[in-house]
Amino acid sequence: MSSGRPLVAVALMQLQTKPYRSASGDCSRTTIDSGNAYPDRWDQKTLKLLVFNPSLDWDVESLDIQGTTEIQGTTEHVALPTDNGEFICATTFSSSRAEDQELICAITYQSGVTRIISFQAGNYEWPSHVIWESNDGAFSFVRSISAGDVDEDGEAEIVIGTKPNGTVLYLDKTDDGYCETILDRNSHGIGCTNTREVLIADVDNDGALEVIATNAQASDAAKWARTPGSITVYKKYEENWRRHVVDDFSGETHSRMFVVGDVLGTGTRQLVANVVGVFDERSLSVMPPSALVIYEDGGSSPGRQTIDILQSAVKARGMAIAHIDDNGRPTLVVGTRGLDLDGYRRSQLVAYRYNRLTGWSSQEIDYSGEMGFHTVAAADIDNDGRDEIIASDDERGLIKCYKKTSQGWRKKVIYDAGSRIFVSSICPIPSSG
């Protein structure tokens, strides 16, 4: 498969730009208060699922995501085009009963159909099958996906987050396919809720997996305006689910991204999240600013602590916890997102480290333009016991691998799309050999 080195799967959208036309017919460059955060409106997106092999100098293979195979071995269905699709995201799952890894992606096609496709990552053939499909409006646009063995049966349970109804959908594998359980929907009203991220993880350190989700209100307000939202944990007790809101940010803003892991080096997991900044039209600034925050008990009790205030960003997007050297201390790697506005056009990829005596310190790894570093992952690519960082520089259309050395950070471009991209997922796939 990869000679003992992990593969890296990347789900991305190649952005095909068209000039944004305002209500008055003006096709000039858009501004922040036009409601569009990007300099152009992306009317078309080519969806791709790529797999990189670092053992072959980052040779890349594009997997077939049209969904031409059978649903669980039953009836064959029509392939759907991906050159003008809506969204793609991916995750991985490792079964305790099998050596091979499963790469699972969710695709929303322009037709409104959503499919979840499973790829067996055990050989060069990448056998796949569609494991779930829907054209129900409640699941019309999948934004995020995660997988984990919640019920400890050796099979992957899958959770997806959607818009416009903000559905958090839990899929439990059975002998007859997947059983659907809606954990949440319409938190901010029918047709105006966006569940942005979902994750299956043990956030409260009790040995059982929970579902964590972030949502936000969807409206016609200008992008980055005041947008209420929350971080919510869903915990299964026998056949029932309990819902606990970790933080609702007093209705002033929301979170776009979070990560769960031992970022403090205490031997327990914490929840780290981003608080999205709010754009103030009067001052042409982000106020209140974006912040990185941590919930040390996994959000079981109220309160959060601030890691950093992101003065030149509207949000942090990509996050990963890595071990980049030999001292055993974890590193939080964060990619930020800027704006087309003075003081906010420089985004960063930053490494944060915690010391119990001196607190948090930070080091810039790389920088880019306003779109920034949308997705970040960590994996020991060269099997030397230290993680490399894989990050998308969406502004420049690049995917890069970063290695911490005694001289600083060494970076290598492993993919150049030639234009702006939107990377939703970077998934290291551990080798089975």
VEXSE-548376 format. One record per residue: residue in one letter; x, y, z of N, C-alpha, C in turn. Coordinates in steps of 0.05 Angstrom, whole numbers, plus 5000, padded with zeros to 4 digits. Layout:
N
AXYZXYZXYZ ...
//
This chain:
433
M501649765000500050005000501750255000 S503450295022505050525023507750475036 S508550225037511250155048511550245076 G509450225092509550305120509150595126 R508850765106508351045110505451105105 P504251295120501451345117500851485090 L498551435080497451595057496051835068 V495452025051493952265059491752315039 A489252305048486952355031486052645035 V485352775013484553065014481953094998 A479853195011477353274998477453574993 L477053644967477253924961475254004939 M474854264937473254374915475054574900 Q475354514874476754704856474754924849 L475455174856473655394853473855514825 Q471555524811471455654785469955914788 T471356134785470256394792468656514769 K466656654778465056824760464757094774 P464757314760464557574774461857594789 Y462057704813459657744829458157984818 R455557944813453958164802451958254824 S452158504832450458604853447658654842 A445858734859443058794851442959014830 S444859194831444959414812446259344786 G447259094784448559004760451559054759 D452659154781455559214782457058954784 C458958914767460658674767463358714780 S463758944793466359004804466858824828 R469358844839470158684861468358734885 T467458524898465558544920466958644945 T465358754963466458854988465258685011 I466258725035465458575058462458595062 D461358835060458558875066456658795044 S457758675022456058575001454858305008 G455858195030454957925038456557705027 N458757765013460457555002463257595012 A464357395025466957425038469257395018 Y468757254996470857214977470757434956 P473057484942472957704922471257644898 D470557394894468657324873466657114884 R464357094872462456894880463056634865 W463356414880464056154868461556014858 D460956044833458455924822458855634815 Q461355554810461855274803464155164821 K463854914828465954784844466354494833 T468754434825469354164817470254004842 L468853794848469353634873471453424867 K473353394886475553204882476053064909 L476752804907477852654929480452544921 L482652644931485352584923486752414945 V488452224937490052074956492952104948 F494552204967497452254963499052024976 N501151944962502951734972505751854976 P506551915001509152035006511451845000 S510951584999513051394991513851414962 L512051534946512551574917512751864911 D514152014928514552304925511952454922 W510052374938507452504940505852464914 D506152234901504552164878501552184886 V499952294868497152334875495252174857 E493252064868491151914854488452034859 S486852074839484152184842482151954842 L480551934864478651714866476051784853 D474651574844472051614830469851664851 I468751904851466751974871463952024858 Q463651924833461051954820458951764831 G459851564846457851374858456651184837 T458451054821457450884800457050594810 T457850544835457650274845454950224858 E454549984869452049914880451749994910 I449350044918448850104947448649844962 Q450649784978450849544994450249294978 G451149294953450849054937448149004926 T446349204926443649164915443449264887 T442149484882441549574855443549794846 E444349774821446249974810444650234804 H445950454807444650714803446450894785 V445251114777446651284757448851434770 A451051474754453251634763452451934762 L453452084780452852374781455352534776 P455252744760457652904754458653054778 T461253094779462553234802463953484793 D463653564767465053794757463454054762 N461054034774459454264781457854194805 G459154094826457854004850457554214871 E456654124895456254304917458354284939 F458754044949460654014972461553734975 I463953694985465053434992466553455018 C466353255034467953235059468552935064 A470552885080471452605084472452565112 T472552305119473652215145474751935142 T476051835162477151555161476151405185 F476251135182475450965204477150715203 S478050625226479650385229478150185247 S477349965235475849765250477749595267 S476849535291478349355309478449065298 R476749015278476548735268477848715240 A479148925231480448915204482949085204 E484849005188487349155186487049405169 D485349385149485149605130483549845141 Q484250075130482850315137480550365117 E478450495127476150575111476250875107 L476150965082475951245076473051305068 I471751485082468951525078468551815070 C467151865048466652145040463652185035 A462852435040460052515035460152725013 I458552684992458452864969455652964965 T455353234963452853344954453153444926 Y451653314908451853384879450053614873 Q450353734849448753964842445853884840 S445353634835442553534832441053544859 G442453584881441253584907441453314920 V442453114906442852844917445352844934 T445252724957447552684974448152384977 R450652314973451552034976453852024995 I453951805011456351735027457551495014 I460051515007461551304993463751205011 S464050945014466150825029468250705010 F470850775015473050655000474750485019 Q475450245010477150075026480050135020 A481450245040484150345035486250135041 G485949895028487749685034489549595011 N488949704987490549624964490349844944 Y491449794920491550004900488950034885 E487049854888484649854873482550044885 W482650104910480750274924477850194918 P477049944924474249864920472350034937 S470050094925468250284938465350194934 H463650294952460850264948459350494962 V457050554952455350764964453950634987 I454350755011453150635035450650785044 W450151025033447751175041447251385020 E444651435014443951634994441351765003 S441152024997438652175003438252394984 N435852444976435052684962432952844978 D432852775004431052915023432053195028 G430353395026431253675030432453725057 A431753555077432953595104435953535104 F436853365085439653295083440853395057 S439853625047440453705020443253805016 F444653875038447353985035448953895059 V450753695055452353595077454953765080 R455453875104457754045109460053895122 S459453685137461553555152460853265158 I462953105164462552815169464652725189 S463852525205465752395223464852105227 A466751935235466151655239467551555264 G466251365278467451245301465751015311 D466850835327465450605337464150675363 V461850815362460550915386459450685403 D458350475391457150255406458950015409 E461550045400463649845404462849575392 D461749585368461049335354463049275332 G465149435329467149395309466449515282 E464149645280463349775255463250075259 A463450225236463450515237460650625240 E460150775261457850945261458651215249 I456851335234457451575219455651805228 V456652045231455052275237455652485215 I453552615206453852835186452353085197 G453453305188452153565194451353695169 T448853815168447753905143446654195146 K445954305123444354545122442354505100 P440054645099439354885114437954835140 N437354585146435854525171437654455194 G440254465190442154405211441954135224 T441253935207440853665218443553545226 V443553425251445753255260444652975258 L445552825237444452565231446452345239 Y445552155255447151935265446351685249 L448351555237447851315221449151075234 D447550885243448450645257448250405238 K450550275233450550055214449249805226 T447449695210446049445217446349245194 D445249005198445448805176443848895152 D441849075156440149165134440949435123 G443249535130444049795121444549985145 Y443950235141444450435163441750525174 C441550525200439250625214439650915221 E437751085214438051375217436851475243 T438351635258437351775282438052065280 I436052235281436452525280436952615309 L439452705314440252805340439353095345 D439153245323438453525326437653625298 R436053845298435453985273433954245280 N434154435262432654685264433154835290 S435654825300436254955326435655255325 H435955375301435555665298433155725280 G431355525277429055555260429155385235 I426755325224426555155201427855295177 G429655155165430955265140433055475145 C433855525170435855735175437855645196 T438655395194440755295213442855155197 N445355205204447655085190449354945210 T449354675209451254515225453854505211 R455854645221458354685206460354455210 E460654355235462554145240461353935258 V462153685254461353465272463853305277 L463953175300466253005308465252795327 I466252545324465852335343468452315359 A468352355385470652345403469752315432 D471652225449471052215477471852485489 V470052675489470552945498470552975528 D469152795543468952825572470652625587 N472452475573474352295585473152075602 D470851975594469551765609469851495595 G471351485573471851235559469851165538 A467751325535465651285515465751515495 L465051465470465051665449462551825449 E462752085445460552265442460552385414 V458352515407458152675383458252965390 I460053115378460253405383459653545357 A458153775359457453925335457454215340 T458054375320457754665321455554745301 N453854935309451855035290451755335291 A450555445271450255735269447655805255 Q446556035261444156125248444856215219 A443256125200443556215172441556435167 S442456645155440756875149441757025125 D440357235117441157395095442957625103 A443757635128445457845138448157825124 A449658045124452358045112454057835126 K455857705110457557505120459357625142 W459857475163461357555187459957765204 A457357815199455757965217455157805242 R453857925262453157775286451457535279 T452457295286451057045279451056855303 P448756825316448656645339449156355331 G450256205350450755925346451655795372 S452255535371453055395395454755155389 I456155055410457454795410455854615427 T455154375417453354195431454553915431 V454253775454455153495456452653315459 Y452653095444450552905445451652645456 K450552545477451552305491449352085491 K450251845484448351625483448251475510 Y445851435520445351275544443451055536 E444550805533442950575523441750655496 E439150685494437950745468437151035465 N437751195485436951475485439451665482 W438951905472441052105470440352345487 R442452455500442152695516443752915503 R442653155503443853385490444753585510 H447353675508448453865527449854085511 V448954335515450154565502452654645518 V454954625505457454705518457755005520 D457055145498457255435498455455545476 D453955755483452255885463453256175458 F455556245469456856505464454956745469 S453056705488451156915495449557025472 G449356855451447856935427449157145409 E451757195415453157405400454657305376 T455557055377457156945355456956645356 H458856505343458756215342461656115338 S461855855335464455725330464355585303 R466555605288466655465262468155205263 M469955175283471654945283472554875312 F473054625317474054535343475754285339 V477254215360478853975360478853865388 V478953605391478953475417481553315420 G483053365442485553215446486953335470 D489153215477490753305501492753515492 V491753755489493453975480495054095504 L494254045528495654145552497753955562 G497753705552499753505561499153405589 T496653395597495853305624495053015626 G494852885603493952605602490952575599 T489552805597486652795591486052975567 R483752935555483053095531481653355538 Q482153555522480753805524479353875498 L477454055499476054155475477154435469 V478354465445479354725436477554815414 A476655065415474855165394475655455386 N474555535363474855805354472255965359 V472556205369470256385371470556575347 V468556575329468656735305468357035312 G470057205299469757495303467357605289 V466557845297464157975285465058225271 F464458245245465258475229463458715236 D464758935243463259185250463459375226 E461159425213461159595189461959885196 R461359975219461960255225464960305228 S466360125241469260165245470960025224 L469559865206471059695187473159525200 S472359395222474159225237472658985248 V474058795258472858555270472758605300 M470258655310469958725338467158625348 P467058445367469358325381471058145363 P473658125369475457965352475057665355 S476257525337476257235338478157145361 A477556905372479256805394479456505393 L481656395403481956115408481356065437 V479655875444478855825471479055525477 I479255465503479555185511477655135534 Y476454895533474654795555476154555567 E477254595590479054395601477654145610 D475154155617473653915625471953805603 G472653885578471053785555468353915553 G467854135567465354265566463254165585 S464053995604462053885623460954095642 S462654305647461654525665462154785650 P460754995658460955245644463755365646 G464355545627466755695629468855605608 R470355795598472455735579474755925585 Q477155845576479556005579480556085551 T481656325549482656415523485556335519 I486156215496488856155488490156395474 D488656515456489656745441487456905429 I487857165426486057345411487257375383 L485757315362486757325335486157605323 Q487957795328487458075321487258125291 S488557965274488558015245486957805230 A485157665243483557455230480657485238 V478857385221476057375228475357105241 K477056905236476656645249479156475247 A479256265263481056045259479555815246 R480655685227479155465214480455195218 G482755145206484054885209485354865236 M485054635249486254575275487254285276 A489554245288490553975293492353975317 I492453755331494253715354496453525345 A498953615348501253465337503453435358 H505153245353507653205368509953245348 I511153475348513053555327515953525335 D516553455360519253415368519453185388 D521753155401522152915418521552965447 N520653205455520353265483517553175494 G515853075477513252975486511153185490 R511753435487509753645491508053675466 P505453685469503653715446503754005435 T503154025409502954285396500254315383 L499054535387496554605373497154765348 V496454665325497054805300494454915289 V494355175283491955305275492355475250 G490455445231490455615207488355825210 T488956075203487056295206485856375179 R483756535180482356645157482156945159 G482857085139482757375139480357485124 L480557745117478557885102479858065081 D478358135060479358325041479058615053 L480758675072480558915087483258985099 D483959235100486559315111486859205139 G489059075145489658965171488758675174 Y487358565153486358295156487058125131 R488758225114489258075089491457865092 R492757855115494957665119493957445139 S493657205128492856985145495356835154 Q495056665174497356525186496856235191 L499056075191499055805202500855825226 V499755765250501155825275501255575293 A503555535306503955325326503755445354 Y501955335370501655415398502555195416 R503955275438504855075458504255185486 Y503654995503502955075531505054985550 N505855165568507655105590506255185616 R506155005635504555055659505655285676 L508155355671509355585686509055845671 T509255845645509256095630506756135612 G505055925610502655955594503055885565 W501556015548501655955519503656125505 S505056005486506856145467506156065439 S506956235420506156175392508556235373 Q508556095350510556125330509156105302 E509656305285508556285258510156085241 I508655905228509755705211509755805182 D507555935174507356025146505156255145 Y505056385123502956595120501856585091 S499556705087498356715061496456955060 G494656955040492757165036490257125052 E488157265045485757285062484357015066 M484256845045482756595048484156405068 G486756425070488156295091488455995089 F488855865112489355575114486855445125 H485355325107482655235114482654975130 T484554795123484554535136487454455143 V487654335167490254255178490053975189 A492153815185492253545197495153485205 A495453285223498153215232498452905230 A500852825221501452535219504452495218 D505352265227508252205225508752085197 I509252255178509452175150511852005145 D514152085157516651945151517451735172 N515651675191516051465211518551515228 D519051775235521251835253520351895281 G517851845287516751895314515852175319 R516052345298515152625301513252695278 D511152845285509052905266509953115246 E509053085221509153305202506353435201 I506253675191503653815188502953825158 I500553755152499453775125497253995126 A497554205110495754425111495054525083 S492654625080491754735054492055035055 D493555145035493755435031491755505009 D489255535017487055554998487355804981 E488356024992488756264977490456224952 R492656064955494556014933493955754918 G491955604927491355354913493355134919 L494655134942496754954948496054774972 I497254534972497354364996500254315002 K500954355028503754345035504254155059 C506654055060507553885082509754045097 Y509454075123511354225140512754035159 K515454065162517053905180518654095198 K518354045225519954205244522754095245 T524754275241527554195243528954385262 S531454335267533054505285533454785274 Q533154805248533455075235530755215231 G528655095239525955215235524155025221 W522255135206520254975192521054945163 R521154695154521754635126519054565112 K518454685090515854635077516254535048 K514454365040514454255013511654265001 V511454374977508854374963508354104952 I506153974960505553704950503353714929 Y501953944926499853964906499454254899 D499254314873498754584864496354574845 A494054684853491654674837491654874815 G493355084817493455284796491555514801 S489755484820487855704827486855644855 R485155834865484155794892482555534895 I482855434919481455184926479955224953 F478255034959476855024985477254734995 V479054695013479554425024477854385049 S476254175049474454125071475653915090 S477253735080478253515097481053425088 I482853385107485453255103485553015122 C485752775111485452535127487852355124 P489752355144491852155143490751875146 I491851685130490951405130493351235139 P493351145164495650985174496050735156 S498550665153499150425137498350175152 S497449975136496849715148499149525147 G501349625135503649445132505949535148 
//
